[in-house]
């Protein structure tokens, strides 16, 4: 069973687990330790690419040594602990790393889970590493004699939602082990039912899963619920509001009583028969009743206690939800168990005889009006009344001996605040909170405030006994089930109403034993939590002692509905049960309110998770408990079970076991409509989207050699027979290589592959950078951490210096990083039904001849030409055009090769000429953004634009950490070509503060060269053409400025990674006869530059345009 998930029966005929066999601490196996260390270092390097696999966070398992040999005839069954470990590993494995040790060469057969895919074989040469996607295929190894392989898995940590679907996500290689596990759990559950007091030595995961899948104890099904609470008569809608933390407590409305007449804020006001309580949660419509439906006369209805009226309506609503009508209920053995007590309505003289306000009649009238012949009783145990009713009702429907059981039980509670009569007595007893809120588990808790409510649950048998076995009753609605309950009293404690920890623990343990569950199974508890400091602390401690002992590490989630609806006395238990069962039905637990500072009697470091935010249940099914305590010492604990319904929760993603975009072994057939007649053609940004035929390399592979252009990126699609209506494309824009090929399709605009030659520049400690460059395995992990730190916030960041104080810049990216003129070989590979597009950068020694980077042409699109491209004309390496405004003002952008995927524009509307722009990039990035000309109709502008590739660089000097303060750093790419200008290390880009211009040149093999040039060296070359080639800011014409002065050029620093759009800026030019000309050329691999005629004193674009000799030219610096 385990072999299926490893290397097969032959490849893993013998296995040795390093951790279990104690090899990790044995010096005799130091050579294996060294190999394991090498594997660990490789895994560290893989961490940089794991995000591309969409696997989330991965962790490494301990190593396993495999020996290839004959398959064992009778493999021993695993133990429960071994099966638990291997099932977890095989279910969550993502990658498998293998080190082939030999001594002989073997064959690794790989077979995807895709039924159409063919097997693919690779040779296991001794001394080689093999990395494979273990979550998508079978992997079996064989050899003609003994061969050894060292392996480990990288397993993913699944989210809570993923764990819920994990049962259906077990990979095919682990299904035989899963089936064995399920059957083993079934057998152990039967053994446990025969000897319930014997504790099984099982993994915690098994105990939890076993009790979620199987049960032997009788359970009570809750077929329907109904309730009326503050704010809603619909219990489902009431529960859904709980996720946002509502507070249902308000001031006493006039429909109940005039609170000002009985209110006094004094703590001793009870002596004058007043109270400081002026808040509570109140149900609407307590005075409404449909007497005709229940066959009652108006006179009799007027004399009925409002509690009786609401019990009739809510009780019938619950039974109707379970499928009962008045006709079906008549003469049924249905019990009514109601938590209630005498109310102040009995003090009113205008009542109908002696039954209008009697507590016993609250339940008896329901049985009378609807013709029920089962038990009918009222339970009055204060706050535990309704849960006592649930306990009694559940016991009454179970088969026990020869007695007649109820067909159903209607259990619940009711409590309304009809007047202030007893408030002064409750205040005198110290039960009420002057703040008017129940502050459960908060340090400022003072007591509780009262609440209204009426709720019921319809209880029936979950299963019938047939031939000594339980057979579940199907075809009836199901909200949840009650697995076990316990009702008891504190006995002779310090006082009747005093908290008593030992009796609470006994009660919880008895309910757990009745349910035949393990303490670990309980996910959450709805606590009594009535806002008393000591009582709340004792309750939490009792729950943790029973449900989270020293052998259980998982926290216990606790919540209390009283912090939202108040203390509904006789109805409090059913309110908590309703919220608990709906939490299981929806798959998440609702939080607690008003928890600001923890109760000082609670231990801060205990295992209680006091919910203040909604929390998803760990699995789709859950066990939860609810507790209720009465003033006289009666306490009840009920354990319920529920399963999250699919229609109520977000749908779980379907697991696609075919994780491969392309499989070299092939499999299946490519449909006829996806095959060309004349071949495959390629069209992209460098061809102006004209189709060029690809070369047939044989073996269903078609290729084309691309020369990288001045953008340092290119995009393309592949056309069948050169037909632009039959395009092959990826599923997303700017797609990377290796993705699935879609099409042919006519609608594929913007869905292109992109060869991205730009990387991201980050600064890392010099020794970490050298570790990568020199292949130093011991320092590789340090380099990875340094790079990850620099990439953490999305742009270049400041790393800590190395021990030597040196920093180096690294261009981080993939193997496609290149410069204009570099060659790439693009290949379309086809294997059966699988298709993919790949490319690789060709080494320079493979170039037939040096080829210049292809240059494009440029166009202007503007509001005055209807946003259609008008060409810029090339003269003396400058692209320019003259435009005439046809109306007030005008907006414009630039295009390259008439391609709306290569737009140059700023990032805001109505940008001024000095605004930094970006590009070339897709039009979507610049939607609504453009430069704006401020002119009048008839004004004429000349816009010039130049782009130049800079290759020269010279000078050599080390760069130390302290020297980077207050410097402007210009980043250079391979061969000295200009890459970017950015601020980093807190540098300030003001020309008057320039002390040095530091340039870094990085070669493709990660060797870094550094240059340090002073401003004096720059100014010495003013007016010389070489200053343009070096890409420095220099002044043209006029006197050479002093080093300490402010340079008369515009220098703009842009920050951001290179794979983002490039930075541009335009300067305004004014007037005629300029005495000083300034040229800013910071262009290189992809930066444009332009010349300006600058005349001081002009202030508007139209000033220059009206001069017949004036020229206005955009000036940019990347």
Secondary structure, 3 states (H helix, E strand, C coil): CCHHHCCHHHHCCEEEECCCCCHHHCHHHHHHHHHHHHHHHHHHHHCCCHHHHCCCCEEECCCEEEECCCCCCCCCCCCHHHHHHHHHHHHHEEEEEEEEEECCCEEEEEEECCCCECCEEEEECCCCEEEEECCCEEEEEECCCCCEEEEEEEEECCCHHHHHCHHHHCCHHHHHHHHHHHHHHHHHHHHHHHCCCCCCCCCHHHHHHHHHHCCCCCCEEEEEEEEEECCECCHHHHHHHHHHCCCCCEECCCCCCCHHHHECCCCCHHHHCCECCCEEECCCCCCCCCCHHHCCCHHHHHCCCHHHHHHHHHHHHHHHHCCCCHHHHCCCCEEEEEECCCCHHHHCCCCCCCCCCCCCHHHHHHHHHHCCCCCEEEECCHHHHHHHHHHHHHHHHCCCCCCCCCCEEEEEEEECCCCCCCHHHHHHCCCECCCCCCCCCECCCCCECEECEEEEEEEEECEEEECCEEEECCCCCCCEEEEEEEEEECCCCCCCCCCCHHHHHHHHHHHHHHHCCCHHHEEEEECCCCCCHHHHHHHHHHHHHHHCCCCCCCCEEEECCHHHHCECHHHHHHHHHHHHHHHHHHCEECCCCCCCCECCCCCCCCCEEECCCCEECCCCEEEEEEEEECCCCEEEEEEEEEECCCCCCCCCCCCCCCCCCCCCCCECCCCHHHCCCCCEEEEEHHHCCCCEECEEEECCEEEEEEECCCCCEEEEEEEECCCCCCEEECCCCCECCCCECEEEECCCCCCCEEEECCCEEEEEEHHHHHHHHHCCHHHHHHHHHHHHHHHCCCCCCCCCCCCCCEEEEEEECCCCCCCCCCEEEEEEEEECCEEEEEEEECCHHHCCCCCCCCCCCEEEEEHHHCCCCEECEEECCEEEEEEECCCCCEEEEEEECCEEEEEEEECCCCECCCCEEEEEECHHHHCCCCEEECCCCCCEEEEEEEECCCCCCCCCCCCEHHHHCCCEEEEECHHHCEEEEECCCCCCCCHHHCCEEEEEEECCCCCEEEEEEEHHHHHCCCCCHHHHHHCCCEEECCCCCCCCCCCCCCCCCCCCCCCCCEEEECCCCCCCCCCEEEECCECCCCCEECCCCECCCCCCHHHHHHCCCCCCCCCCEC
